[in-house]
């Protein structure tokens, strides 16, 4: 990721940009509805049961081991969710480091920062990289494996990188992905002369052999724990479900992998006559293999699509340095205008939220459940102004270079993310978490009492138990309290007359789920 020359101020600035992208949004808020809450629930269950995570569908162990460690290390200063969420930041940082190393091996030293910046600039990584997300462990492991494969012809130590990356991938729950990358590594000597040297063959053999040995040991250990093979090999992803959707991942790449895919397409076009090189064959082979594998994914989702960004970012790093001036300027100004407009809209929404102007927008925010509308928050205003001035100063001072288009894009997207967190993290936290509902339960139900639940989904029930500090049991008829969840336009179930309603409500602005709390007469 770094050149061999002395550490310079521009590199320090690029590191600051990476830190500015990584840190905001990782801490300072409760688990949010969706993937963040889902993975927090898994972590909390593991901590409550004092059971080590295993390689089943719900708890791939690597991510939760790291999340437990970061939560424990930061427990004196951070809440459980904030400390655990730092694991995602660590895995994203590891992925940036190794994708830059891989680009340097394939395209030269100057391509390292290009690959890292293109990866950071991908729209699909922005939200998924800032939540509790076990897929970030597979994402990082994939970059380690790609670095090991790319380095086979040049560095005999690559065998350790390839083997170690495979071990990480298996621990992250990506057995199918690990097998795919190992197969790709074994096939490359058939296509590329660089991989046919005795040193490269030996490194490949040692790397694959070590990976298979670790896999056998891991499988044997899991067998002693009597975990079904369906869990060991993550077969739930490839079998079952309501039907395959092979077009899901290609369908989202248009926005999810922007701006990596146009740069990657340009690199492939430029290298069409010299395609039998590692810089073309390795990322194209990885992308084609992943798309083919994920066509059989029974439960496709944006989280799993993170790995698809890696080969596109590598190809994009190659294409960036041959991009024509007109296309480079188009990407630069598109980023400035797009994110400048979004930044302006965020300030308009801040004005409506904190100042109550424009009044119609402020009323709409109130209707959507944003609390504190009309109350000025000086710290949010100060942080927002500092972030905006830094971005404007960056645009004025950024120098011409081949990196400039993607640097401006990634810095501008980072500006929007940091501005959003500065101005609206607290209101969004109240809107997207179950902390307010948990607080209502804690205020009405004595600490020693339990709450029986009806129609409350598992994730909501566990998040409410975490926030309220009360025991929520789905089938304990001995509880003196009853919590019922209803969905939009769904009639409240018949409640026996020996129960009296004490509270009814929902998350601020939520029109889908509503909760009803009853107590025994």
C-alpha positions as CSV (number, residue, x, y, z in Angstrom):
1,X,0.0,0.0,0.0
2,X,3.0,2.3,0.5
3,X,5.8,2.9,-1.8
4,X,9.4,2.3,-0.7
5,X,10.3,5.9,-0.7
6,X,10.1,7.9,2.6
7,X,6.7,8.5,4.0
8,X,5.5,11.7,2.6
9,X,2.8,14.3,3.4
10,X,0.6,13.3,0.5
11,X,0.5,9.7,1.8
12,X,-0.3,11.0,5.2
13,X,-3.2,12.9,3.7
14,X,-4.5,9.7,2.0
15,X,-4.3,7.8,5.3
16,X,-6.4,10.6,6.9
17,X,-8.9,10.2,4.1
18,X,-9.1,6.5,4.8
19,X,-9.6,7.1,8.5
20,X,-12.2,9.8,7.8
21,X,-14.1,7.2,5.7
22,X,-13.8,4.4,8.3
23,X,-14.5,5.9,11.7
24,X,-17.7,8.0,11.4
25,X,-20.7,5.9,11.8
26,X,-19.0,3.0,13.5
27,X,-19.6,4.3,17.0
28,X,-22.1,6.5,18.7
29,X,-25.4,4.8,18.0
30,X,-27.5,1.8,19.1
31,X,-28.0,-1.3,16.8
32,X,-30.1,-0.2,13.9
33,X,-33.0,-2.1,12.3
34,X,-31.7,-4.4,9.6
35,X,-28.3,-6.0,9.2
36,X,-26.7,-4.1,12.0
37,X,-29.3,-5.3,14.5
38,X,-29.3,-8.8,13.1
39,X,-25.6,-9.3,13.6
40,X,-25.7,-7.6,17.0
41,X,-28.4,-10.0,18.1
42,X,-26.2,-12.9,17.1
43,X,-23.3,-11.5,19.1
44,X,-25.4,-10.7,22.1
45,X,-26.8,-14.3,22.2
46,X,-23.3,-15.7,22.1
47,X,-22.3,-13.4,25.0
48,X,-25.5,-14.3,27.0
49,X,-25.0,-18.1,26.5
50,X,-21.3,-18.0,27.0
51,X,-20.9,-20.3,24.0
52,X,-18.1,-19.9,21.4
53,X,-19.3,-19.1,17.9
54,X,-19.2,-22.0,15.5
55,X,-19.1,-22.1,11.7
56,X,-22.8,-22.4,11.2
57,X,-25.0,-20.2,9.1
58,X,-25.8,-17.6,11.7
59,X,-22.4,-17.3,13.4
60,X,-19.3,-17.6,11.2
61,X,-16.7,-17.5,14.0
62,X,-14.0,-15.2,12.7
63,X,-16.1,-12.1,12.7
64,X,-17.6,-12.7,16.1
65,X,-14.3,-13.6,17.7
66,X,-12.9,-10.2,16.6
67,X,-16.1,-8.4,17.5
68,X,-16.0,-9.9,21.0
69,X,-12.3,-8.9,21.3
70,X,-12.9,-5.3,20.2
71,X,-16.0,-5.0,22.4
72,X,-14.0,-6.2,25.4
73,X,-11.0,-4.0,24.7
74,X,-13.1,-0.9,24.4
75,X,-15.7,-1.7,27.1
76,X,-14.4,1.0,29.5
77,X,-15.3,3.7,27.0
78,X,-17.7,2.3,24.5
79,X,-21.1,0.5,24.6
80,X,-21.2,-3.1,23.5
81,X,-22.6,-2.4,20.0
82,X,-20.1,0.4,19.4
83,X,-17.1,-1.7,20.5
84,X,-18.3,-4.7,18.5
85,X,-18.8,-2.6,15.4
86,X,-15.2,-1.7,15.3
87,X,-14.6,-5.2,14.0
88,X,-16.1,-4.2,10.7
89,X,-13.7,-1.2,10.6
90,X,-10.7,-3.5,11.2
91,X,-11.7,-5.9,8.4
92,X,-12.3,-3.0,6.0
93,X,-8.9,-1.6,6.8
94,X,-7.3,-5.1,6.3
95,X,-9.1,-5.3,2.9
96,X,-7.7,-1.9,1.9
97,X,-4.2,-2.9,2.8
98,X,-4.2,-6.2,0.9
99,X,-6.1,-4.9,-2.2
100,X,-3.4,-2.2,-2.5
101,X,-0.7,-4.8,-2.2
102,X,-2.3,-6.9,-4.9
103,X,-2.6,-3.9,-7.2
104,X,1.1,-3.2,-6.7
105,X,2.0,-6.7,-7.6
106,X,-0.2,-6.8,-10.7
107,X,0.3,-3.2,-12.1
108,X,3.1,-1.5,-10.3
109,X,3.7,0.6,-7.1
110,X,1.6,3.6,-8.3
111,X,-1.5,1.4,-8.5
112,X,-1.7,0.6,-4.8
113,X,-3.4,3.8,-3.7
114,X,-5.6,3.8,-6.8
115,X,-7.1,0.4,-5.9
116,X,-7.7,1.4,-2.3
117,X,-9.4,4.7,-3.3
118,X,-11.5,3.0,-5.9
119,X,-12.6,0.4,-3.4
120,X,-13.4,3.1,-0.8
121,X,-15.4,5.0,-3.4
122,X,-17.7,2.1,-4.3
123,X,-21.2,3.1,-3.3
124,X,-22.1,-0.4,-2.1
125,X,-19.4,-0.4,0.5
126,X,-20.4,2.8,2.3
127,X,-23.3,1.6,4.4
128,X,-22.3,-2.1,4.6
129,X,-18.8,-1.2,5.8
130,X,-20.1,0.8,8.7
131,X,-22.5,-1.7,10.3
132,X,-22.1,-4.9,12.2
133,X,-21.6,-7.2,9.2
134,X,-20.0,-10.6,9.3
135,X,-19.5,-10.5,5.5
136,X,-16.7,-8.0,6.1
137,X,-14.6,-10.9,7.4
138,X,-15.0,-12.8,4.1
139,X,-14.3,-9.5,2.3
140,X,-11.0,-9.1,4.0
141,X,-10.1,-12.8,3.7
142,X,-10.7,-12.6,-0.1
143,X,-8.2,-9.8,-0.4
144,X,-5.6,-11.8,1.4
145,X,-6.2,-14.8,-0.9
146,X,-6.0,-12.6,-4.0
147,X,-2.7,-11.1,-2.8
148,X,-1.3,-14.6,-2.3
149,X,-2.4,-15.7,-5.8
150,X,-1.1,-12.6,-7.5
151,X,2.3,-12.9,-5.7
152,X,2.9,-16.6,-6.6
153,X,5.3,-15.9,-9.6
154,X,7.4,-13.2,-7.7
155,X,7.5,-14.2,-4.0
156,X,7.9,-17.7,-2.5
157,X,6.4,-16.3,0.7
158,X,3.1,-16.0,-1.1
159,X,2.4,-19.6,-0.1
160,X,1.9,-18.5,3.4
161,X,-0.3,-15.6,2.4
162,X,-2.5,-17.9,0.2
163,X,-2.7,-20.5,3.0
164,X,-3.4,-18.0,5.7
165,X,-6.1,-16.2,3.5
166,X,-7.8,-19.6,3.0
167,X,-7.8,-20.3,6.7
168,X,-9.3,-16.9,7.3
169,X,-12.0,-17.5,4.7
170,X,-12.9,-20.8,6.2
171,X,-13.2,-19.3,9.6
172,X,-15.3,-16.5,8.1
173,X,-17.8,-19.0,6.8
174,X,-16.8,-18.8,3.1
175,X,-15.9,-22.4,2.3
176,X,-17.4,-22.1,-1.2
177,X,-15.4,-18.9,-1.9
178,X,-12.2,-20.5,-0.6
179,X,-12.6,-23.4,-2.9
180,X,-13.3,-21.1,-5.8
181,X,-10.1,-19.1,-5.3
182,X,-8.0,-22.2,-4.8
183,X,-9.4,-23.6,-8.0
184,X,-8.6,-20.4,-9.8
185,X,-5.0,-20.5,-8.5
186,X,-4.6,-24.0,-9.7
187,X,-5.9,-23.2,-13.2
188,X,-3.7,-20.1,-13.7
189,X,-0.6,-22.1,-14.8
190,X,-2.7,-23.4,-17.7
191,X,-3.3,-19.9,-19.0
192,X,-0.3,-17.9,-17.9
193,X,3.4,-18.6,-18.4
194,X,4.3,-16.5,-15.3
195,X,2.7,-19.2,-13.1
196,X,4.6,-22.1,-14.8
197,X,8.0,-21.5,-13.2
198,X,9.2,-24.1,-10.7
199,X,9.2,-21.6,-7.9
200,X,5.6,-20.5,-8.7
201,X,4.5,-24.2,-8.9
202,X,6.1,-25.0,-5.6
203,X,4.6,-22.0,-3.9
204,X,1.2,-22.9,-5.3
205,X,1.5,-26.5,-4.1
206,X,2.6,-25.5,-0.6
207,X,-0.2,-22.9,-0.4
208,X,-3.0,-25.2,-1.6
209,X,-1.6,-28.1,0.5
210,X,-1.5,-25.9,3.6
211,X,-5.0,-24.7,2.9
212,X,-6.3,-28.2,2.5
213,X,-4.6,-29.4,5.6
214,X,-6.1,-26.5,7.7
215,X,-9.5,-27.3,6.1
216,X,-9.3,-30.9,7.1
217,X,-8.2,-30.0,10.6
218,X,-11.1,-27.5,10.9
219,X,-13.6,-30.0,9.6
220,X,-12.4,-32.6,12.1
221,X,-12.7,-30.2,14.9
222,X,-16.2,-29.2,13.9
223,X,-17.1,-32.9,13.5
224,X,-16.2,-33.4,17.2
225,X,-18.7,-30.7,18.1
226,X,-21.4,-32.6,16.2
227,X,-22.2,-29.7,13.9
228,X,-24.1,-30.9,10.8
229,X,-22.3,-30.7,7.4
230,X,-25.0,-28.3,6.2
231,X,-23.6,-25.8,8.7
232,X,-20.0,-26.7,8.3
233,X,-20.1,-26.0,4.5
234,X,-22.7,-23.3,4.7
235,X,-25.0,-25.3,2.5
236,X,-28.0,-23.3,3.5
237,X,-26.7,-20.6,1.1
238,X,-26.7,-22.9,-1.9
239,X,-29.6,-25.2,-1.2
240,X,-33.2,-24.4,-0.4
241,X,-34.9,-21.0,-0.4
242,X,-37.9,-19.7,-2.4
243,X,-36.0,-20.0,-5.8
244,X,-32.8,-18.9,-7.3
245,X,-32.3,-15.3,-8.5
246,X,-29.2,-15.5,-10.7
247,X,-29.6,-11.9,-11.9
248,X,-29.5,-10.3,-8.4
249,X,-25.8,-9.6,-8.2
250,X,-25.3,-8.5,-11.8
251,X,-28.4,-6.3,-11.4
252,X,-27.1,-4.3,-8.5
253,X,-23.5,-3.9,-9.7
254,X,-24.5,-0.8,-11.8
255,X,-24.8,1.3,-8.7
256,X,-23.2,-0.9,-6.1
257,X,-19.8,-1.0,-7.8
258,X,-19.7,2.6,-9.1
259,X,-17.2,4.0,-10.1
260,X,-15.1,0.7,-10.2
261,X,-17.0,-1.0,-13.0
262,X,-16.6,1.7,-15.7
263,X,-12.9,1.9,-14.9
264,X,-12.7,-1.9,-15.0
265,X,-14.5,-2.1,-18.3
266,X,-12.0,0.5,-19.8
267,X,-9.1,-1.6,-18.5
268,X,-10.4,-4.7,-20.1
269,X,-11.0,-2.9,-23.4
270,X,-7.5,-1.4,-23.4
271,X,-6.0,-4.8,-22.6
272,X,-8.1,-6.8,-25.0
273,X,-5.1,-7.6,-27.2
274,X,-2.9,-8.6,-24.3
275,X,-5.4,-10.3,-22.1
276,X,-3.1,-13.2,-21.2
277,X,-1.5,-11.4,-18.3
278,X,-2.0,-11.8,-14.5
279,X,-3.4,-8.2,-14.3
280,X,-6.3,-9.1,-16.6
281,X,-6.8,-12.9,-16.1
282,X,-6.7,-13.0,-12.3
283,X,-9.4,-10.3,-11.6
284,X,-11.6,-11.4,-14.6
285,X,-11.3,-15.0,-13.5
286,X,-12.2,-14.1,-9.9
287,X,-15.2,-12.0,-11.0
288,X,-16.5,-14.6,-13.4
289,X,-16.2,-17.3,-10.9
290,X,-17.9,-15.4,-8.1
291,X,-20.8,-14.4,-10.4
292,X,-21.2,-18.0,-11.4
293,X,-21.1,-19.2,-7.8
294,X,-23.5,-16.5,-6.6
295,X,-26.0,-17.4,-9.3
296,X,-26.8,-20.4,-7.0
297,X,-27.1,-18.3,-3.8
298,X,-30.4,-19.1,-2.3
299,X,-30.4,-16.0,-0.2
300,X,-28.7,-13.2,-2.1
301,X,-28.1,-9.9,-0.5
302,X,-26.0,-6.7,-0.6
303,X,-23.8,-7.9,2.2
304,X,-22.4,-10.9,0.3
305,X,-21.9,-8.8,-2.8
306,X,-18.9,-6.9,-1.1
307,X,-16.5,-9.5,-2.5
308,X,-17.5,-8.7,-6.0
309,X,-16.0,-5.2,-5.6
310,X,-12.5,-6.5,-5.2
311,X,-11.7,-7.7,-8.8
312,X,-13.5,-4.6,-10.1
313,X,-11.3,-2.3,-7.9
314,X,-8.2,-4.1,-9.1
315,X,-9.1,-3.8,-12.8
316,X,-10.2,-0.2,-12.1
317,X,-6.7,0.7,-10.7
318,X,-5.2,-0.5,-14.0
319,X,-7.7,1.4,-16.1
320,X,-7.4,4.7,-14.1
321,X,-3.9,5.4,-15.4
322,X,-4.9,5.0,-19.0
323,X,-8.1,7.0,-18.7
324,X,-8.4,9.7,-21.3
325,X,-8.5,13.3,-20.1
326,X,-12.1,13.9,-21.1
327,X,-13.4,10.8,-19.2
328,X,-11.2,11.7,-16.2
329,X,-12.6,15.2,-16.0
330,X,-16.1,13.9,-16.5
331,X,-15.7,11.6,-13.5
332,X,-14.2,14.4,-11.4
333,X,-16.9,16.9,-12.1
334,X,-19.7,14.4,-11.8
335,X,-18.5,13.6,-8.3
336,X,-18.2,17.3,-7.4
337,X,-21.7,18.2,-8.7
338,X,-23.4,15.1,-7.4
339,X,-22.0,15.2,-3.8
340,X,-22.1,19.0,-3.8
341,X,-25.9,18.8,-4.5
342,X,-26.4,16.1,-1.8
343,X,-24.4,18.2,0.7
344,X,-26.6,21.2,-0.1
345,X,-29.7,19.0,0.5
346,X,-28.3,17.8,3.8
347,X,-27.9,21.4,4.9
348,X,-31.5,22.2,3.9
349,X,-32.7,19.2,5.9
350,X,-30.6,20.4,8.9
351,X,-32.2,23.8,8.6
352,X,-35.6,22.2,8.7
353,X,-34.7,20.0,11.6
354,X,-32.8,22.5,13.8
355,X,-34.3,25.8,12.8
356,X,-37.8,24.7,11.6
357,X,-37.3,26.4,8.2
358,X,-38.6,25.6,5.7
359,X,-41.7,24.9,7.7
360,X,-43.3,22.4,5.3
361,X,-40.1,20.3,5.3
362,X,-39.9,20.5,9.1
363,X,-43.5,19.3,9.4
364,X,-42.7,16.4,7.2
365,X,-39.7,15.5,9.3
366,X,-41.9,15.5,12.4
367,X,-44.4,13.3,10.6
368,X,-41.6,10.9,9.8
369,X,-40.7,10.6,13.5
370,X,-37.6,12.8,13.7
371,X,-37.6,14.0,17.2
372,X,-36.3,17.4,18.4
373,X,-37.4,19.3,15.3
374,X,-37.0,23.0,15.9
375,X,-34.2,22.6,18.5
376,X,-30.8,24.0,17.6
377,X,-27.9,21.7,18.2
378,X,-24.7,23.8,18.3
379,X,-22.3,20.9,18.2
380,X,-23.9,19.4,15.1
381,X,-23.8,22.9,13.4
382,X,-20.1,23.3,14.3
383,X,-19.1,19.8,13.1
384,X,-21.0,20.2,9.9
385,X,-19.4,23.6,9.2
386,X,-15.9,22.2,9.8
387,X,-16.5,19.2,7.6
388,X,-17.9,21.4,4.8
389,X,-15.0,23.8,4.9
390,X,-12.4,21.0,4.9
391,X,-14.1,19.6,1.7
392,X,-14.1,23.0,0.0
393,X,-10.5,23.5,0.9
394,X,-9.6,20.1,-0.4
395,X,-11.2,20.8,-3.8
396,X,-9.3,24.1,-4.1
397,X,-5.9,22.6,-3.3
398,X,-6.1,19.1,-4.9
399,X,-3.3,18.8,-7.4
400,X,-3.4,17.4,-10.9
401,X,-2.4,13.7,-11.1
402,X,-3.7,10.5,-12.5
403,X,-5.3,9.8,-9.1
404,X,-7.2,13.1,-9.0
405,X,-10.6,11.9,-10.5
406,X,-11.0,8.9,-8.1
407,X,-9.4,10.9,-5.2
408,X,-12.0,13.7,-5.6
409,X,-14.8,11.1,-6.0
410,X,-13.8,9.2,-2.8
411,X,-13.1,12.4,-0.8
412,X,-16.4,13.9,-1.8
413,X,-18.4,10.7,-0.9
414,X,-16.5,10.6,2.4
415,X,-17.5,14.3,3.0
416,X,-21.2,13.4,2.5
417,X,-21.0,10.5,4.9
418,X,-19.2,12.5,7.6
419,X,-21.6,15.4,7.1
420,X,-24.6,13.0,7.4
421,X,-23.2,11.6,10.6
422,X,-22.3,15.0,12.0
423,X,-25.8,16.5,11.3
424,X,-28.1,13.6,11.7
425,X,-26.6,10.6,13.6
426,X,-28.5,11.3,16.8
427,X,-31.9,11.7,15.0
428,X,-31.3,8.7,12.8
429,X,-30.4,6.7,15.9
430,X,-33.7,7.5,17.5
431,X,-35.5,6.7,14.2
432,X,-33.8,3.4,13.3
433,X,-33.1,1.8,16.7
434,X,-35.4,0.1,19.2
435,X,-34.0,2.1,22.1
436,X,-37.1,4.2,22.5
437,X,-39.4,1.2,22.7
438,X,-37.1,-0.5,25.1
439,X,-37.1,2.6,27.3
440,X,-40.9,2.5,27.4
441,X,-40.9,-1.1,28.5
442,X,-38.3,-0.4,31.2
443,X,-40.3,2.5,32.5
444,X,-43.5,0.4,32.9
445,X,-42.3,-3.1,33.7
446,X,-40.6,-3.8,37.1
447,X,-37.0,-5.2,36.7
448,X,-37.9,-8.5,38.3
449,X,-40.9,-9.2,36.0
450,X,-40.8,-11.0,32.7
451,X,-42.8,-10.2,29.5
452,X,-44.5,-12.8,27.4
453,X,-44.5,-11.9,23.7
454,X,-47.0,-12.6,20.9
455,X,-46.2,-12.1,17.2
456,X,-42.9,-10.3,18.1
457,X,-40.2,-11.4,15.7
458,X,-37.0,-12.9,17.1
459,X,-34.7,-9.9,16.2
460,X,-37.1,-7.3,17.6
461,X,-37.7,-9.4,20.8
462,X,-34.0,-9.7,21.5
463,X,-33.2,-6.0,20.7
464,X,-36.0,-5.0,23.0
465,X,-34.7,-7.3,25.7
466,X,-31.2,-5.7,25.3
467,X,-32.5,-2.1,25.5
468,X,-35.1,-2.6,28.3
469,X,-33.0,-4.9,30.5
470,X,-36.2,-7.1,30.9
471,X,-36.7,-10.8,30.1
472,X,-38.9,-11.2,27.0
473,X,-40.1,-14.8,26.6
474,X,-42.1,-15.9,23.6
475,X,-43.9,-18.8,25.4
476,X,-43.8,-18.0,29.2
477,X,-47.5,-17.9,30.2
478,X,-46.4,-17.2,33.8
479,X,-45.4,-13.7,33.0
480,X,-47.4,-10.8,34.4
481,X,-46.8,-8.7,31.3
482,X,-47.7,-9.3,27.6
483,X,-46.3,-7.6,24.6
484,X,-48.1,-7.9,21.2
485,X,-46.7,-6.8,17.8
486,X,-48.9,-5.9,14.9
487,X,-48.0,-5.0,11.4
488,X,-49.6,-2.3,9.1
489,X,-53.3,-2.8,8.6
490,X,-53.2,-5.9,10.8
491,X,-55.9,-6.2,13.4
492,X,-54.8,-6.6,17.0
493,X,-55.4,-10.2,18.2
494,X,-58.1,-11.0,20.7
495,X,-56.7,-10.4,24.2
496,X,-58.4,-12.1,27.2
497,X,-60.3,-9.7,29.5
498,X,-57.9,-10.4,32.4
499,X,-55.3,-8.3,30.6
500,X,-55.3,-4.4,30.7
501,X,-53.5,-2.3,28.2
502,X,-50.7,-0.1,29.7
503,X,-49.0,1.3,26.6
504,X,-49.2,1.3,22.8
505,X,-46.5,2.7,20.5
506,X,-43.7,2.1,17.9
507,X,-40.3,3.4,16.9
508,X,-40.5,7.1,16.0
509,X,-42.1,7.4,12.6
510,X,-42.5,3.7,12.1
511,X,-45.8,2.9,10.3
512,X,-45.1,-0.8,9.9
513,X,-44.6,-2.3,13.3
514,X,-46.7,-1.4,16.4
515,X,-46.3,-2.7,19.9
516,X,-49.0,-3.2,22.6
517,X,-48.1,-3.7,26.2
518,X,-50.6,-5.4,28.6
519,X,-50.5,-6.2,32.3
520,X,-52.5,-8.7,34.3
521,X,-55.4,-7.3,36.2
